[in-house]
Structure formats: C-alpha cells, structure tokens
Amino acid sequence: MNIQNNIEQKLLAHFEPAHLEIVNESSMHNVPRGSETHFKVVLVTPAFQGKRLINRHRAVNAVLKDELADHIHALA
C-alpha cells in the first residue's frame, strides 16, 4: 500500500487542484526506513477561494479521514 499515492488520488479527485505537491517527510522523524507517516501537502484550488485557513485544513482532513485515522501521524 502506498499512502502517498492514496493521498494524491483523493485530493486530485475531490479538489481538482491547480497545483498539488505532496512531500513525505517521514525520513526526518524517528520512524522505520520507508515509513509513510509524516506528510506535507501544498494544495492550490479554486475550492478554497474565500475560505479561512482553518476551513481549508478541515476540508483536507475530512477527505483524508481514513488515512489520518490509520496511517498518518502528522499532516502539515
């Protein structure tokens, strides 16, 4: 299973972004080699127009709720 690919596919399908960047930052933490637990997401989408930052974060977290519950330790 590739968590990064799951994140990418879900965000692409839900937000139709103009720009999407997903960085696996797990290697910068004390986790086993090859882990997928810490990610940084940069998402630019018209869906965020006029929304507060907290609401943008909530929208992303809602789409990734399964990954956040079972696999992801940190999402920036």
Order of alpha helices (4+ residues) and beta strands (2+ residues): alpha-beta-beta-alpha-alpha-beta
